[in-house]
Amino acid sequence: MIDKQFKKEAFKKSVKENVKYLYRKKLEEATQEQIFQAVSYTVKDVIIDNWMESQNAYEEEDPKIVYYMSMEFLMGRALGNNLINLCAYEEVKEALEELGLDLNVIEDQEPDPALGNGGLGRLAACFIDSLATLNYCAYGCGIRYRYGMFKQEIKDGFQIEAPDNWLKNGYPFELRRPEYAKEVKFGGYVRVEYDPVKRQNKFIHEGYQSVRAVPFDMPIVGYDNKIVNALRIWDAEPIIDFGLDSFDKGDYKKAVEQENLARNLVEVLYPNDNHMAGKELRLKQQYFFVSASLQAAIAKFKKNHSDIHDLPKKAVFQMNDTHPTVAVAELMRILLDEEGLGWDEAWDITTHCVAYTNHTIMAEALEKWPIELFSRLLPRVYQIVEEINRRFIEQIQQRYPGNYEKIKKMAIIYDGQVKMAHLAIVAGYSVNGVARLHTEILKNQELRDF
Protein backbone atom coordinates (compact mmCIF):
# COMPACT_ATOMS: atom_id res chain seq x y z
CA MET A 1 0.00 0.00 0.00
CA ILE A 2 1.15 3.49 -0.75
CA ASP A 3 0.56 4.89 2.73
CA LYS A 4 3.14 2.40 4.04
CA GLN A 5 5.67 3.00 1.27
CA PHE A 6 5.41 6.79 1.13
CA LYS A 7 3.04 9.32 2.70
CA LYS A 8 0.64 11.43 0.65
CA GLU A 9 2.33 14.73 1.56
CA ALA A 10 5.77 13.31 0.73
CA PHE A 11 4.40 12.11 -2.62
CA LYS A 12 3.02 15.56 -3.48
CA LYS A 13 6.29 17.21 -2.43
CA SER A 14 8.30 14.77 -4.56
CA VAL A 15 6.18 15.48 -7.68
CA LYS A 16 6.69 19.25 -7.24
CA GLU A 17 10.44 18.80 -6.71
CA ASN A 18 10.76 16.57 -9.80
CA VAL A 19 9.05 19.25 -11.93
CA LYS A 20 11.47 21.83 -10.48
CA TYR A 21 14.66 19.80 -10.95
CA LEU A 22 13.78 18.26 -14.32
CA TYR A 23 12.28 21.34 -16.00
CA ARG A 24 13.09 24.41 -13.83
CA LYS A 25 9.40 25.10 -13.49
CA LYS A 26 6.66 25.36 -10.90
CA LEU A 27 3.95 22.69 -11.03
CA GLU A 28 1.37 25.12 -12.48
CA GLU A 29 3.75 26.06 -15.34
CA ALA A 30 4.47 22.45 -16.37
CA THR A 31 2.91 20.73 -19.39
CA GLN A 32 0.95 17.51 -18.92
CA GLU A 33 3.84 15.55 -20.48
CA GLN A 34 6.28 17.08 -17.98
CA ILE A 35 3.90 16.24 -15.12
CA PHE A 36 3.74 12.63 -16.40
CA GLN A 37 7.56 12.44 -16.23
CA ALA A 38 7.62 13.96 -12.71
CA VAL A 39 4.92 11.60 -11.37
CA SER A 40 6.63 8.60 -13.02
CA TYR A 41 9.97 9.39 -11.39
CA THR A 42 8.25 9.64 -7.99
CA VAL A 43 6.62 6.22 -8.49
CA LYS A 44 9.93 4.84 -9.79
CA ASP A 45 11.62 5.86 -6.49
CA VAL A 46 9.33 3.45 -4.62
CA ILE A 47 9.83 0.73 -7.25
CA ILE A 48 13.64 1.07 -7.03
CA ASP A 49 13.57 0.38 -3.26
CA ASN A 50 11.51 -2.78 -3.85
CA TRP A 51 13.73 -3.70 -6.81
CA MET A 52 16.88 -3.55 -4.68
CA GLU A 53 15.24 -5.61 -1.92
CA SER A 54 14.11 -8.22 -4.48
CA GLN A 55 17.62 -8.48 -5.91
CA ASN A 56 19.14 -8.80 -2.42
CA ALA A 57 16.68 -11.60 -1.60
CA TYR A 58 17.55 -13.39 -4.86
CA GLU A 59 21.27 -13.04 -4.09
CA GLU A 60 20.73 -14.76 -0.73
CA GLU A 61 18.36 -17.48 -1.98
CA ASP A 62 20.31 -18.21 -5.23
CA PRO A 63 17.24 -19.51 -7.12
CA LYS A 64 17.09 -20.88 -10.65
CA ILE A 65 16.62 -17.92 -13.03
CA VAL A 66 14.26 -17.87 -16.00
CA TYR A 67 15.57 -15.93 -19.01
CA TYR A 68 12.54 -15.37 -21.22
CA MET A 69 13.91 -14.56 -24.69
CA SER A 70 11.61 -12.80 -27.10
CA MET A 71 11.95 -10.46 -30.09
CA GLU A 72 8.83 -8.69 -28.80
CA PHE A 73 7.41 -7.48 -25.49
CA LEU A 74 4.11 -5.64 -25.85
CA MET A 75 4.13 -4.18 -22.33
CA GLY A 76 1.54 -1.42 -22.57
CA ARG A 77 1.79 1.76 -20.53
CA ALA A 78 3.73 1.34 -17.31
CA LEU A 79 2.50 4.11 -14.97
CA GLY A 80 -1.05 2.85 -14.41
CA ASN A 81 0.03 -0.80 -14.41
CA ASN A 82 2.75 -0.15 -11.82
CA LEU A 83 0.35 1.76 -9.56
CA ILE A 84 -2.18 -1.11 -9.74
CA ASN A 85 0.53 -3.67 -8.91
CA LEU A 86 1.78 -1.49 -6.03
CA CYS A 87 -1.87 -1.37 -4.83
CA ALA A 88 -1.54 2.42 -4.79
CA TYR A 89 -3.74 3.58 -7.66
CA GLU A 90 -6.57 5.17 -5.66
CA GLU A 91 -4.25 6.87 -3.16
CA VAL A 92 -2.08 8.38 -5.92
CA LYS A 93 -5.21 9.52 -7.78
CA GLU A 94 -6.39 11.25 -4.60
CA ALA A 95 -2.99 12.89 -3.92
CA LEU A 96 -2.84 14.21 -7.50
CA GLU A 97 -6.41 15.57 -7.27
CA GLU A 98 -5.31 17.57 -4.22
CA LEU A 99 -2.65 19.12 -6.50
CA GLY A 100 -5.35 19.88 -9.08
CA LEU A 101 -4.17 17.08 -11.41
CA ASP A 102 -6.09 14.29 -13.15
CA LEU A 103 -4.36 10.88 -13.18
CA ASN A 104 -6.26 9.79 -16.31
CA VAL A 105 -4.93 12.79 -18.26
CA ILE A 106 -1.40 12.13 -16.94
CA GLU A 107 -1.56 8.44 -17.95
CA ASP A 108 -2.55 9.46 -21.47
CA GLN A 109 0.79 11.27 -21.88
CA GLU A 110 2.74 8.03 -21.69
CA PRO A 111 3.89 6.60 -25.03
CA ASP A 112 3.31 2.90 -25.53
CA PRO A 113 6.79 1.28 -25.41
CA ALA A 114 7.02 0.13 -29.01
CA LEU A 115 8.67 -3.21 -28.28
CA GLY A 116 6.10 -5.53 -29.88
CA ASN A 117 3.21 -5.68 -32.30
CA GLY A 118 0.88 -8.55 -31.45
CA GLY A 119 0.13 -11.83 -29.74
CA LEU A 120 3.74 -13.00 -29.48
CA GLY A 121 4.77 -9.82 -27.65
CA ARG A 122 1.65 -9.68 -25.49
CA LEU A 123 2.12 -13.30 -24.36
CA ALA A 124 5.72 -12.47 -23.40
CA ALA A 125 4.54 -9.42 -21.42
CA CYS A 126 1.86 -11.44 -19.59
CA PHE A 127 4.36 -14.17 -18.69
CA ILE A 128 6.99 -11.86 -17.22
CA ASP A 129 4.23 -10.03 -15.33
CA SER A 130 2.98 -13.34 -13.92
CA LEU A 131 6.48 -14.53 -13.04
CA ALA A 132 6.99 -11.44 -10.85
CA THR A 133 3.58 -11.90 -9.20
CA LEU A 134 4.31 -15.59 -8.52
CA ASN A 135 7.74 -14.78 -6.95
CA TYR A 136 9.88 -16.34 -9.67
CA CYS A 137 13.28 -14.82 -10.38
CA ALA A 138 13.04 -13.94 -14.06
CA TYR A 139 14.41 -11.65 -16.75
CA GLY A 140 12.71 -10.76 -19.99
CA CYS A 141 15.39 -10.44 -22.71
CA GLY A 142 14.79 -8.42 -25.87
CA ILE A 143 15.75 -5.39 -27.99
CA ARG A 144 15.29 -1.69 -27.22
CA TYR A 145 13.84 -0.69 -30.59
CA ARG A 146 13.91 3.06 -31.28
CA TYR A 147 10.82 2.80 -33.49
CA GLY A 148 7.93 0.39 -33.13
CA MET A 149 5.87 -1.03 -35.98
CA PHE A 150 4.36 2.35 -36.89
CA LYS A 151 2.15 5.13 -35.63
CA GLN A 152 -1.20 5.09 -37.39
CA GLU A 153 -2.60 8.29 -38.81
CA ILE A 154 -5.76 8.61 -40.91
CA LYS A 155 -5.60 11.12 -43.77
CA ASP A 156 -8.47 11.55 -46.27
CA GLY A 157 -9.92 8.24 -45.11
CA PHE A 158 -6.67 6.28 -45.65
CA GLN A 159 -4.20 4.84 -43.18
CA ILE A 160 -0.79 6.51 -43.24
CA GLU A 161 2.10 4.88 -41.40
CA ALA A 162 4.44 7.26 -39.58
CA PRO A 163 7.48 6.28 -37.46
CA ASP A 164 6.59 5.67 -33.79
CA ASN A 165 9.37 7.48 -31.92
CA TRP A 166 8.37 6.43 -28.38
CA LEU A 167 11.74 7.47 -26.86
CA LYS A 168 11.77 11.07 -28.09
CA ASN A 169 11.09 12.61 -24.63
CA GLY A 170 13.00 9.96 -22.67
CA TYR A 171 11.32 7.06 -20.89
CA PRO A 172 11.21 7.38 -17.08
CA PHE A 173 10.76 3.67 -16.34
CA GLU A 174 14.13 2.49 -17.63
CA LEU A 175 17.65 2.30 -16.25
CA ARG A 176 20.74 2.28 -18.46
CA ARG A 177 23.21 -0.35 -17.18
CA PRO A 178 26.49 0.25 -19.07
CA GLU A 179 28.45 -1.81 -16.50
CA TYR A 180 26.84 -4.95 -17.98
CA ALA A 181 27.64 -4.12 -21.64
CA LYS A 182 28.77 -7.01 -23.89
CA GLU A 183 30.49 -7.27 -27.27
CA VAL A 184 28.63 -9.00 -30.11
CA LYS A 185 30.52 -10.05 -33.27
CA PHE A 186 29.36 -10.42 -36.88
CA GLY A 187 31.03 -11.69 -40.06
CA GLY A 188 34.73 -12.46 -40.37
CA TYR A 189 36.18 -15.97 -40.50
CA VAL A 190 37.23 -18.78 -38.15
CA ARG A 191 40.86 -19.82 -37.80
CA VAL A 192 41.65 -23.26 -36.34
CA GLU A 193 44.64 -23.89 -34.08
CA TYR A 194 45.64 -27.17 -32.45
CA ASP A 195 46.05 -27.02 -28.67
CA PRO A 196 48.67 -29.68 -27.76
CA VAL A 197 47.92 -29.44 -24.01
CA LYS A 198 44.20 -30.14 -24.33
CA ARG A 199 44.75 -32.22 -27.48
CA GLN A 200 41.93 -30.52 -29.30
CA ASN A 201 41.32 -27.86 -31.91
CA LYS A 202 40.85 -24.27 -30.85
CA PHE A 203 38.54 -22.08 -32.95
CA ILE A 204 39.47 -18.40 -33.18
CA HIS A 205 37.03 -15.85 -34.66
CA GLU A 206 38.88 -13.11 -36.61
CA GLY A 207 38.22 -10.29 -39.08
CA TYR A 208 34.78 -9.58 -37.60
CA GLN A 209 32.81 -6.37 -37.07
CA SER A 210 31.41 -5.88 -33.61
CA VAL A 211 29.02 -3.70 -31.63
CA ARG A 212 28.62 -3.03 -27.94
CA ALA A 213 25.31 -4.25 -26.51
CA VAL A 214 24.22 -1.99 -23.63
CA PRO A 215 21.32 -3.16 -21.45
CA PHE A 216 18.42 -0.99 -20.32
CA ASP A 217 16.39 -2.51 -17.46
CA MET A 218 12.68 -1.84 -17.08
CA PRO A 219 11.08 -2.84 -13.76
CA ILE A 220 8.44 -5.57 -13.82
CA VAL A 221 6.38 -5.10 -10.65
CA GLY A 222 4.66 -8.12 -9.08
CA TYR A 223 1.11 -7.64 -7.83
CA ASP A 224 0.91 -6.72 -4.12
CA ASN A 225 4.11 -8.57 -3.15
CA LYS A 226 6.94 -5.96 -3.36
CA ILE A 227 8.74 -8.21 -5.89
CA VAL A 228 10.33 -6.40 -8.84
CA ASN A 229 11.95 -8.32 -11.72
CA ALA A 230 13.53 -6.83 -14.85
CA LEU A 231 12.84 -6.65 -18.55
CA ARG A 232 16.33 -6.30 -19.99
CA ILE A 233 16.28 -4.74 -23.46
CA TRP A 234 19.54 -4.28 -25.34
CA ASP A 235 20.60 -1.13 -27.15
CA ALA A 236 23.50 -1.14 -29.64
CA GLU A 237 26.43 1.28 -29.53
CA PRO A 238 29.58 1.44 -31.65
CA ILE A 239 32.76 -0.01 -30.14
CA ILE A 240 34.70 2.91 -31.69
CA ASP A 241 32.50 5.99 -31.48
CA PHE A 242 33.87 8.06 -34.30
CA GLY A 243 36.64 7.59 -36.87
CA LEU A 244 38.40 10.94 -36.49
CA ASP A 245 41.22 9.80 -38.79
CA SER A 246 38.76 8.98 -41.61
CA PHE A 247 36.90 12.24 -40.98
CA ASP A 248 40.12 14.26 -41.27
CA LYS A 249 40.83 12.58 -44.61
CA GLY A 250 37.39 13.57 -45.87
CA ASP A 251 35.92 10.02 -45.75
CA TYR A 252 32.85 11.08 -43.76
CA LYS A 253 30.93 7.90 -44.53
CA LYS A 254 33.67 5.69 -43.04
CA ALA A 255 33.93 8.02 -40.00
CA VAL A 256 30.41 7.06 -38.90
CA GLU A 257 30.41 3.49 -40.27
CA GLN A 258 30.57 1.87 -36.80
CA GLU A 259 27.86 4.14 -35.48
CA ASN A 260 25.57 3.29 -38.39
CA LEU A 261 26.14 -0.47 -37.94
CA ALA A 262 25.03 -0.16 -34.30
CA ARG A 263 22.16 2.22 -35.00
CA ASN A 264 20.64 0.06 -37.76
CA LEU A 265 20.50 -2.94 -35.42
CA VAL A 266 18.02 -1.35 -33.03
CA GLU A 267 16.33 1.16 -35.31
CA VAL A 268 13.09 -0.66 -36.04
CA LEU A 269 11.04 -3.63 -34.88
CA TYR A 270 10.99 -6.21 -37.72
CA PRO A 271 12.64 -4.64 -40.76
CA ASN A 272 10.92 -5.57 -44.01
CA ASP A 273 12.60 -8.82 -45.03
CA ASN A 274 11.32 -9.36 -48.56
CA HIS A 275 14.82 -8.34 -49.71
CA MET A 276 18.29 -9.61 -48.73
CA ALA A 277 19.33 -6.51 -46.73
CA GLY A 278 16.20 -6.84 -44.58
CA LYS A 279 16.81 -10.57 -44.00
CA GLU A 280 20.40 -9.86 -42.99
CA LEU A 281 19.37 -7.13 -40.56
CA ARG A 282 16.73 -9.35 -38.95
CA LEU A 283 19.20 -12.20 -38.40
CA LYS A 284 21.67 -9.67 -36.97
CA GLN A 285 19.00 -8.40 -34.56
CA GLN A 286 18.22 -11.92 -33.39
CA TYR A 287 21.84 -12.87 -32.79
CA PHE A 288 22.57 -9.48 -31.21
CA PHE A 289 20.15 -9.77 -28.30
CA VAL A 290 20.57 -13.53 -27.87
CA SER A 291 24.37 -13.35 -27.66
CA ALA A 292 24.31 -10.38 -25.27
CA SER A 293 21.68 -12.05 -23.03
CA LEU A 294 23.57 -15.37 -22.88
CA GLN A 295 26.90 -13.66 -22.15
CA ALA A 296 25.24 -11.70 -19.32
CA ALA A 297 23.51 -14.80 -17.92
CA ILE A 298 26.72 -16.83 -17.83
CA ALA A 299 28.65 -13.93 -16.26
CA LYS A 300 25.92 -13.72 -13.58
CA PHE A 301 26.11 -17.49 -12.98
CA LYS A 302 29.92 -17.44 -12.68
CA LYS A 303 29.83 -14.67 -10.07
CA ASN A 304 28.61 -17.18 -7.45
CA HIS A 305 29.32 -20.61 -8.99
CA SER A 306 32.63 -22.11 -10.03
CA ASP A 307 31.44 -25.20 -11.94
CA ILE A 308 29.85 -24.43 -15.34
CA HIS A 309 28.33 -27.94 -15.34
CA ASP A 310 25.84 -26.66 -12.72
CA LEU A 311 24.37 -24.14 -15.19
CA PRO A 312 21.15 -26.17 -15.78
CA LYS A 313 20.43 -26.07 -12.03
CA LYS A 314 20.55 -22.27 -12.02
CA ALA A 315 19.36 -21.04 -15.45
CA VAL A 316 16.77 -21.81 -18.09
CA PHE A 317 16.50 -20.05 -21.46
CA GLN A 318 12.92 -20.04 -22.70
CA MET A 319 12.87 -19.24 -26.43
CA ASN A 320 9.65 -17.50 -27.45
CA ASP A 321 9.10 -18.69 -31.04
CA THR A 322 11.92 -19.26 -33.56
CA HIS A 323 13.44 -15.73 -33.39
CA PRO A 324 15.73 -16.45 -30.39
CA THR A 325 16.52 -20.09 -31.26
CA VAL A 326 20.06 -19.20 -32.40
CA ALA A 327 20.55 -19.33 -28.58
CA VAL A 328 21.12 -23.10 -28.91
CA ALA A 329 24.25 -22.69 -31.05
CA GLU A 330 25.42 -19.53 -29.26
CA LEU A 331 25.31 -21.28 -25.87
CA MET A 332 27.30 -24.15 -27.41
CA ARG A 333 29.82 -21.62 -28.79
CA ILE A 334 30.34 -20.03 -25.37
CA LEU A 335 30.71 -23.43 -23.65
CA LEU A 336 33.09 -24.81 -26.30
CA ASP A 337 35.22 -21.79 -27.22
CA GLU A 338 35.16 -19.68 -24.07
CA GLU A 339 34.68 -22.24 -21.31
CA GLY A 340 36.86 -24.88 -23.01
CA LEU A 341 34.42 -27.79 -22.67
CA GLY A 342 34.29 -30.83 -24.95
CA TRP A 343 31.33 -31.30 -27.33
CA ASP A 344 29.47 -33.92 -25.26
CA GLU A 345 29.71 -31.90 -22.03
CA ALA A 346 28.59 -28.70 -23.77
CA TRP A 347 25.68 -30.46 -25.51
CA ASP A 348 24.55 -32.05 -22.23
CA ILE A 349 24.47 -28.62 -20.52
CA THR A 350 22.75 -26.91 -23.48
CA THR A 351 20.02 -29.55 -23.81
CA HIS A 352 19.17 -29.17 -20.12
CA CYS A 353 19.04 -25.35 -20.32
CA VAL A 354 16.98 -24.46 -23.41
CA ALA A 355 13.22 -24.76 -23.95
CA TYR A 356 11.10 -23.68 -26.91
CA THR A 357 7.59 -22.27 -27.37
CA ASN A 358 6.22 -22.75 -30.89
CA HIS A 359 3.74 -20.10 -32.07
CA THR A 360 2.53 -21.47 -35.38
CA ILE A 361 1.68 -24.76 -37.06
CA MET A 362 2.16 -23.28 -40.56
CA ALA A 363 5.39 -24.70 -41.98
CA GLU A 364 5.92 -21.62 -44.17
CA ALA A 365 5.91 -19.36 -41.08
CA LEU A 366 8.70 -21.31 -39.33
CA GLU A 367 11.94 -19.41 -39.76
CA LYS A 368 14.53 -20.65 -42.26
CA TRP A 369 17.76 -18.88 -43.18
CA PRO A 370 19.72 -19.28 -46.44
CA ILE A 371 23.04 -21.05 -45.67
CA GLU A 372 24.96 -18.36 -47.59
CA LEU A 373 23.61 -15.59 -45.31
CA PHE A 374 23.83 -17.52 -42.04
CA SER A 375 27.39 -18.79 -42.59
CA ARG A 376 28.66 -15.38 -43.76
CA LEU A 377 27.13 -13.46 -40.85
CA LEU A 378 27.74 -16.02 -38.08
CA PRO A 379 30.64 -18.21 -39.27
CA ARG A 380 31.45 -19.95 -35.96
CA VAL A 381 27.80 -20.37 -35.00
CA TYR A 382 27.12 -21.95 -38.41
CA GLN A 383 29.95 -24.48 -37.90
CA ILE A 384 28.29 -25.52 -34.64
CA VAL A 385 24.84 -25.82 -36.27
CA GLU A 386 26.43 -28.02 -38.98
CA GLU A 387 27.88 -30.33 -36.33
CA ILE A 388 24.58 -30.50 -34.39
CA ASN A 389 22.86 -31.38 -37.69
CA ARG A 390 25.46 -34.03 -38.62
CA ARG A 391 25.10 -35.80 -35.27
CA PHE A 392 21.30 -35.58 -35.39
CA ILE A 393 21.14 -37.10 -38.90
CA GLU A 394 23.29 -39.99 -37.62
CA GLN A 395 20.65 -40.57 -34.92
CA ILE A 396 17.85 -40.55 -37.52
CA GLN A 397 19.77 -43.04 -39.71
CA GLN A 398 20.33 -45.37 -36.75
CA ARG A 399 16.63 -45.34 -35.87
CA TYR A 400 15.24 -45.36 -39.44
CA PRO A 401 17.90 -46.96 -41.70
CA GLY A 402 17.48 -45.97 -45.35
CA ASN A 403 14.50 -43.69 -44.65
CA TYR A 404 15.57 -40.49 -46.43
CA GLU A 405 12.07 -39.03 -46.13
CA LYS A 406 12.64 -38.78 -42.36
CA ILE A 407 15.91 -36.90 -42.92
CA LYS A 408 14.19 -34.53 -45.34
CA LYS A 409 11.44 -33.79 -42.79
CA MET A 410 13.63 -33.50 -39.70
CA ALA A 411 17.11 -32.26 -40.67
CA ILE A 412 18.20 -28.87 -39.31
CA ILE A 413 20.10 -28.01 -42.50
CA TYR A 414 18.37 -29.11 -45.70
CA ASP A 415 17.87 -27.77 -49.22
CA GLY A 416 20.23 -24.82 -48.71
CA GLN A 417 18.48 -23.61 -45.57
CA VAL A 418 18.96 -23.61 -41.80
CA LYS A 419 15.65 -24.53 -40.12
CA MET A 420 15.48 -22.75 -36.77
CA ALA A 421 12.45 -24.58 -35.35
CA HIS A 422 14.19 -27.94 -35.93
CA LEU A 423 17.30 -26.66 -34.12
CA ALA A 424 15.14 -25.65 -31.13
CA ILE A 425 13.30 -28.99 -31.04
CA VAL A 426 16.46 -31.08 -31.30
CA ALA A 427 18.06 -29.19 -28.39
CA GLY A 428 15.09 -28.19 -26.23
CA TYR A 429 14.28 -30.23 -23.12
CA SER A 430 10.72 -28.91 -23.38
CA VAL A 431 8.72 -27.94 -26.47
CA ASN A 432 5.22 -26.55 -26.28
CA GLY A 433 2.59 -24.59 -28.15
CA VAL A 434 0.90 -21.49 -26.75
CA ALA A 435 -2.09 -23.53 -25.50
CA ARG A 436 -2.75 -27.17 -24.67
CA LEU A 437 -4.71 -27.68 -27.90
CA HIS A 438 -1.87 -26.15 -29.91
CA THR A 439 0.66 -28.47 -28.20
CA GLU A 440 -1.50 -31.50 -29.06
CA ILE A 441 -1.70 -30.45 -32.74
CA LEU A 442 2.11 -30.10 -32.83
CA LYS A 443 2.55 -33.54 -31.26
CA ASN A 444 -0.02 -35.35 -33.40
CA GLN A 445 0.38 -33.55 -36.72
CA GLU A 446 2.95 -30.92 -37.60
CA LEU A 447 5.92 -32.13 -35.52
CA ARG A 448 4.94 -35.79 -35.24
CA ASP A 449 8.23 -36.97 -36.75
CA PHE A 450 10.09 -35.54 -33.75
BELUR-V559961 format. One record per run of one state. SS is the DSSP state (@ for helix, = for strand, . for the rest). FROM is the first residue (numbers start at 0). TO is the last residue. If there is no record, write none. Layout:
ss:SS from:FROM to:TO
ss:SS from:FROM to:TO
This chain:
ss:. from:0 to:0
ss:@ from:1 to:4
ss:. from:5 to:6
ss:@ from:7 to:22
ss:. from:23 to:25
ss:@ from:26 to:28
ss:. from:29 to:30
ss:@ from:31 to:60
ss:. from:61 to:63
ss:= from:64 to:68
ss:. from:69 to:76
ss:@ from:77 to:84
ss:. from:85 to:87
ss:@ from:88 to:97
ss:. from:98 to:101
ss:@ from:102 to:106
ss:. from:107 to:117
ss:@ from:118 to:132
ss:. from:133 to:136
ss:= from:137 to:142
ss:. from:143 to:145
ss:= from:146 to:146
ss:. from:147 to:149
ss:= from:150 to:154
ss:. from:155 to:156
ss:= from:157 to:161
ss:. from:162 to:163
ss:= from:164 to:164
ss:. from:165 to:173
ss:= from:174 to:185
ss:. from:186 to:187
ss:= from:188 to:194
ss:. from:195 to:198
ss:= from:199 to:205
ss:. from:206 to:207
ss:= from:208 to:220
ss:. from:221 to:226
ss:= from:227 to:237
ss:. from:238 to:242
ss:@ from:243 to:247
ss:. from:248 to:250
ss:@ from:251 to:254
ss:. from:255 to:255
ss:@ from:256 to:266
ss:= from:267 to:267
ss:. from:268 to:274
ss:@ from:275 to:303
ss:. from:304 to:306
ss:@ from:307 to:313
ss:= from:314 to:319
ss:. from:320 to:325
ss:@ from:326 to:337
ss:. from:338 to:341
ss:@ from:342 to:349
ss:. from:350 to:352
ss:= from:353 to:356
ss:. from:357 to:361
ss:@ from:362 to:364
ss:. from:365 to:366
ss:= from:367 to:369
ss:@ from:370 to:376
ss:. from:377 to:377
ss:@ from:378 to:398
ss:. from:399 to:402
ss:@ from:403 to:409
ss:. from:410 to:411
ss:= from:412 to:413
ss:. from:414 to:415
ss:= from:416 to:418
ss:@ from:419 to:426
ss:. from:427 to:428
ss:= from:429 to:431
ss:. from:432 to:434
ss:@ from:435 to:445
ss:. from:446 to:449
